Amino acid sequence: MTILQLKYVIELSTASSMREAANRLFITQPALSLAINDLEKELGVVLFARTNRGISLTKEGEEFLVYAKQAVGQFTLIEEKYDGAKSGKENFSVSMQHYVFAIHAFVETIKQYDFEEYNYSVYETRTDEVLENVKNLRSEIGVIAYSSINEKIFKKLLREYQLKFTPLMVRETFVYVWKDHPLAGREELSLEDLDPYPCVSFDQSSDSNFYLSEEALGDYNFRKLIKSTDRATSAEVMSAMNGYSIGTGIMIDSLALKGGFVAIKLKEEDPLTIGYIVKENHFLSEIGETYINELLKYKE
């Protein structure tokens, strides 16, 4: 079994045919078929069902795919870390939920260093990926939050993943609306006031995963809900459709928010505890220490 074969399985799992996967991988179809057949013989299981309508993962293939992704992910991390070290490049990575202050802290951190070569990464992503990235040291630090709704499962995952959480702030619940929204002039709003308008929420990939929501009121049944994975897309939808989002009320200038949105206190309370996570017993790099110091400037 080779890393290359595992990469082939991952690519083939998202393709409708062997030909399509081979084209993506820039190899011939017979070479791909041979590599997959050899792997199946070695494992003693059939990973893909072949029919005249295409290919699909078998039950065993779906299970194997999970392990293949983990193995390839770890291999990629090793490549990035040691290829970067070999080339003399400075490496640093953070993962975060959608908090602008965490991005600003990242920018202020890297501005303090004048390396000739570097490889920095900032992942603004789903809650589960923030946890996984720090757990697997894809990112040195993660910025994340929990509410009363998901506190128990959140702390359970921290224990299982051997992660240490340090709180920075506890924020009350606010609503973000476009400055020209019909309700923009109000000092306080309720969910009843907002009911005619669509709520724009960051997608956590599965409705069943509301317990991993980065937003307050994660279990509330919104009558109108639009999910997005991108900050700029969310802002565009909110301004065009009089939508709203629920957040912390922290207003920091950014390209997506500058001058366009207002934060209004929400009557229904579900405070968020926001902080950062690191791997237990992990020695932070100098840049990592600097980033945490920048985050601590927001500590309340």
Secondary structure, 3 states (H helix, E strand, C coil): CCHHHHHHHHHHHCCCCHHHHHHHHCCCHHHHHHHHHHHHHHHCCCCEEEECCEEEECHHHHHHHHHHHHHHHHHHHHHHHHHHHHHCCEEEEEEECCCHHHHHHHHHHHCCCCCCCEEEEEEECCHHHHHHHHHCCCCCEEEEEECCCCHHHHHHHHHHHCEEEEEEEEECCEEEEECCCCCCCCCEECHHHHCCCCEEEECCCCHHHHHHCCCCCCCCCCCCEEEECCHHHHHHHHHHHCCEEEECCCCCCCCCCCCCEEEEEECCCCCEEEEEEEECCCCCCHHHHHHHHHHHCCCC
